[in-house]
């Protein structure tokens, strides 16, 4: 990874000194987003480089993973080393399939990896930085804030993507990924006592709603250009009986073996089940993320995360750099926020 030049910023250092004197606390809210969460490491590296204190952290899903490890006192260097080590492993080797009753992956292997990095036997009282993880009660949909007891159990609950990882039994509750209810836990870090909140969101807000409808003439799906004024004309709904005629003509042109191959290929088309579930969660999170970001003082959206899928941990190097670059560009805004808070 090429080094990014960090220039001294005496003005920022002076502002931070005034914050400390006044007792203002900085809080970091780390959002959910699977492999895109490696960008959190890059953001933290830049905040450290500019001596911006991280007095408390709240994390959801992968944000809870990165946030908890950093809260133990682990260095950014060690975190980067652990993330980049995944580049040399087969990503599926990081997970352990189980009988698909309540999830496809047990999560035990991921838990062991986190324990080996920093979380072994750690309780929240052991952490160097106050930390909270966010999970969801699958039965009621309640947001669950975990800041007591076993750190690994809390983190394991927070990253349990519904349908992919098995839920975590916590007393009488079954907990899943906190991204279902709170993808970027700004309100949590605010309740922890943060005066200046820096949020890292791993999803970009859609510039406009996208609606597609079946074209009455061709039968193809077509994007609606004006989503605010379009009306559905029921007379234009295509009659799919013509498909039967097309199918019969095609079948006359292929051999019996060709038909079988075509059927097999059709069954194999499309995304695999993990991608279907994760993409569905991503879409849902994108719709609710920006409702909670208004309380954040600074929102950082890492560069280069578009197209990074749930299992793309092999792209950690570029994702971390994307977090660094986005955080660097936010330094002027952070200074403005600090000035405003000091008034």
N, C-alpha and C positions, 0 to 999 in steps of 0.2 A: 504494500500500500504506500503510495507516494505521500510524503509529508506535506501537510497544508501549513502554510506560513502563518504563524500567530504573531501579530505585532503588539507591542506594549500599548496599553491604553490608560495613561495616567488619570484621565478624566473619569473613566469608569471606576478605576480603583479608588479614587477619592469619594465617589458617590457610594460605593459599597461600604467604605469605612464609615461614612455618615449613617448608613442604614444600620450598621452594627451598633453604633453609638446610640441610635434612637430605638434600638430593639426591634427593628423590622425583620421579619422572618421570610425566607424564600421557600416556596413549596413547588414541587415538581409532580405533575400529573402525567403518567405514562399510559398511553392508550393501547388498545388491543389491535391485533393485526397479524398474528402468526409470524411467519419468517420475516415480514417487513419490520418486525420489532427489533431486529438487529440494529436498525437505525438509531434506536434509543442510546446505544453505546456511543455512537458518534456525537450525539447531542450532548451527552454527559461529558465527553472528552473536551468539547469546546467550552462548556460552562466551567469546567475545572481549569482549563488553560487561562481563562480570563478571571479566575479567582471569584467567580460568582458562587456564593455558598448554597448548598443544598441542605436546608435545615429539616426537611421532611419530605416524604415521598408517598404517593398513593398510586397503585398500579392495577390495571385490569389485564388479565390473560398474559400475553407475552410481556406486557408492561409490568405485571406483577413479578414475572420471572427475572427480568433485568433489574427492576427496582429492588427486589429482595436481595439479590446477590450483591449489588452495590451497597446496600444498607448494612451488610455484614462487615464492610470495610475492605472488600476486595478491590484491587486496583483496576483502573480502566484497561491497563495492559493485560492483566490476567483475563479480564472479560473478553477482550478482543482475541486473545490467544485461544480461548475456549470456543468462541464463535467460529473463528477461522479453521479450527481443527475439524469442524463438521464438513468442510470443503473436501476433505480427503476420505470421508466416509460415505457409504451409500445411505441416503437420507432415510429410506425405509428401515435401515438397520437401527435407527434411533428409537423406533417404536416397536411395541410388542402386541401383535394381533391377539384377540381373545374371542370367545364365542359371542357372536353379535346379539346379545340380549338387550343391554342398555347402552352399548357402545362397541365400536370395532376394535379399539385399542385400550389395553388395561391402564397404560400410563406408568407402569412400574419401572420400565427402563428409563423413561424420561426423568422420573423421580430419582433414580440412582445416579444419573448423570449430574443432576442439580446438587445432590448430596455430596458428590465427589468434588464439585467445584467449590462450594462454600456453605451449603445449607445443612450439612450433617448435624443432627441433634440440636439445631439452633431453635431457640424460642424468641419471641418478639422482645423479651427483656435483654437478650444478648446482643441485639442489633446496635450498631454505632449511630445509625440515623433512624429516627422514628419512621415507621413504615406501616401501611395498611394495604391489604389486598381486597379486591372486590369480586364477589361471586354472586350467583343467582340461585335461589331456592326453586328447583324445578317444579315443585307441586303448586306453589302459590304465586311464583313470579316475583317474589320480594327480593330487593337488593340486600345482599348480605355483606357487611363490612367486617373483615377479619383482622384484628390487631392484637390478639392474645393467643397464648399457647404455642403450638408447633408451627413454625414458619413454613416448612415444606408441605404440611397438610393444607395450609391456607393457599399456598401458591398452586398446589396440585388441583385444588378445587377451582381456583380462578381461571386456569387455562383449559378446563375440561369442556372443549367444544362439543355441544350437544350432538349425539349420534356418532361422533368420532371417538372421543374418550369416554370411558365409563364415569358416571357421576361419583362424587366423593360423599360417603356417609359421614355426616358431622352431627353427632348426637342423634336426634330424631329426624334430621333433615338430609335431603339429597341435593348436593350443590353442583352446579355446572358453571360454565364460562360467564364471568361478570359482564362480558361484552353484550350479552343479551339485553341487559337493562341499563348499563352505564359504560359505554366504550372508552370514554376518557374521563376519569373520576375527578373532575375539577372541584365539584362540591365537597368531595371527601377530604381533599387536601385543604380546602378552605375551613372545614370543620375541625381539622387538626390544628388550626391556628396560623396558617400562612397569611401573610400580608401582601406578598407579591407572588402571583401564581404563574408559572411557566408550564403550559400544556403542550404535549407532543401528540399530535393526531396522525394516525397512520392511514387515514382515508381522506380523499379529497371530495369536497362537495360537488355534486353534479351541477354543471353550469345551467342546465335546464332539464325539466322532466322529459323523458323519452317515451313516446307512445307509438306502438306499431299496430297496424290493422291489415286485414286481408284485402288485397286489391281485387275488386269485383270482376275485372276483365282477365287478369292473369292467374289469380289464385295465390300470388306471392305475397309474403309479408312486406309491408312498406311502411317506413317511418312517417308519421304525421308531422307535417312541417309546422303547423300552428296548433299546438296542443291546448290552447286556451279557448279557441272558438270552434273547433271542428265538431261536427255532429255526425252521428251514425245513421246512415240511410239503410234501412232494413232491406230495401229492394236490391241493394248492391251486394248482399251476402251471396257468395258464389255457390252454385249447385255442384256439389262434389260427385254427383253421379257420373260425370264425364271421366272421372278418374278410373272407373271400372272399365270403360272402353279402352283407355290408354293402356291399362294393365294387361288386358287380353291381347292387345297387339304386340306389346313387348314380350310377353311370354312365348309367343309364336317364334320369336327371333332368337331365343336362347335355348341351350340344351338342358337336359335334366340336371346334369352336373352343375351347369352354370346357375341354375335356379337355387341349388343347395348352397353354393358358395355365396350367392347374393344374400340369402337368408342369414347365413352365419355372419357375414360382414355387417349386415344391418343390425344384428344383435350387439355387435362390438362397437358400433358407432357411438359417438358422444362421450362426454366426460365420465370419469370413474366416480364411484360413490363418494369418496372422500372429497373430491373436487366439487361435486354437487352440493354436499352439505356445507362445506366451507364457503363456497361462493354465495350460498343462500344466506348464511350468517353475515358475510361481508355486505351484501345488499341491504340487509336489515339494519346493520350498524351504520351504514352510510346515511340512512334516512334519519337516525336518531342522534348521531354524534353531535351535530352542530347545534342541537337544542341546549346542550349543557356547556358549550364553550364560551357563552357570553360572560361568564363570571371569571374567565381567565384573563390575565393582564397581557400575556403574550402567547400566541399560538404558533407553534413550529410544525410545519408539514414537511418532512424530509423529501429530498429530491430523489428521483429515480425509483420510486416504489411502485409505480403503476406497472402492472403485469407481473409483479412478484407474487407467486402463489404460496399456498400454505406450507408446502414442503421444500421451497426454494432456499434452504439454509446454505446450500453451496454457493449462493451469491452474496454471502455475508460481507465480503470485502467491499463491493460496490454499494451495498445498502448502508453500511456503516459510514462510508464516505459521503453518501447522500445526506445522512443525518448531520454530519459535520458541516457540510456546505450550507445547509439550511439554517443551522444555528448561527454560523458566522454572519450571515446576512441579516439576522435578527438583532445583532448587537446594538445598532443605533436605536432600534425600537425599545430594547431593554433599558438603555440609558434614559430615554424619554419617560418611560414608566417610572423608573426610580426617582427621577426629578419630580414627577407629579406626586409621588407618594411622600416625598420629603417635605412638600409644601405644607 
